[in-house]
Amino acid sequence: MISVSLCMIVKNEEDILERCLTSAAALADEIIIVDTGSTDRTKEIAARFTSLIFDFPWRDDFAAARNESFAHASMDYCMWLDADDVLLEADQAAFLALKETLDPAVSVVMAPYHTGFDEGGRVTFSYYRERLIKNRAGMRWEGAVHEAVTPVGQIFYGDFAVTHRKTRPSDPDRNLRIYQAQLNAGKILEPRHQFYYGRELYYHRRWEEALTVFEAFLEDGRGWVENNIDACCHCAYCQEQMGQPEAALAALLRTFVYDRPRAEVCCELGRWFFQRERYGQAAYWYALALICPRDDRRGGFVCPDCYGYLPYIQLCVCYSRMGDQERAERFNELAAACKPNDPAVTHNRAYFQALE
């Protein structure tokens, strides 16, 4: 059986750290806590779970802090978590089973990271992350923000997930501030971080700047295919905000240059036509979304609703607007199979019943 060091970087997490460690403590053979400057009870809470607590001065570099936490690890593999992460009961069991069976030749275990949820707690946004990294195998965190480890060697895809449960907002300006400090110091962002810099500008509603960064990223031609597709979508979002709907449509269609259609993109194309009351064309794209294969292991951002519920509920509305109430009702029931208690499904049922 492999051994695991749980490695965390924390700062002022007294309200959530115990929740995280309670969910993960039984999974790890040791727990490493690197504190980057807490002024609350974070270290006191951490001490209930481990004596391996280290101070590391914060210097606007997440990779440096994570590498420091890994440097103290003594087990076969390092697992990272953020303080607002938890492993649900089923995922704890799957993780323990993995520890029993994992081939020690594996260098990196990838696992789903669930970060978005609907009102019923269903996952609406997910992507794979490098979750277990073989210790002392030469892999290091890179990136002051949006830090990552580039996997090498044998990669295994685990069936346990980590659930990200935020309870309070983080500093919304931190990542953009770090990127801009790097640029002001003359740093040239590599493609991955150019992509994430564009996203940070987008989050801050700086549409024109974000569009310029995304277009430069795509023109450079060195981006990962999933980032290229996402960058095209964000170009479209920016262009819509700037009052350029035709350019937004072209940006969405550009995603097909990089790979076959993603359901997420098809739903965006459906939305574009739906908003213009072109319901037949909208229905075409929503129907296409339903036959797009879902492959979470490709590593990109995945919106599970786009592979079922969202196209179904939108097809219901499209066909209703086109006068085909029978087909619309069938699609509403297909949406209900995905989310039985969804308010839109309930509303639509009442609507169809009133038509009888």
Beta strands, then each sheet from edge to edge (+ up, - down):
strand 1: 4-10
strand 2: 30-35
strand 3: 53-55
strand 4: 77-80
strand 5: 85-86
strand 6: 106-117
strand 7: 123-134
strand 8: 141-142
strand 9: 148-149
strand 10: 154-157
strand 11: 162-164
sheet 1: 3+ 2+ 1+ 4+ 7- 6+ 10+
sheet 2: 3+ 2+ 1+ 4+ 7- 6+ 11+ 5-
sheet 3: 8+ 9-
end
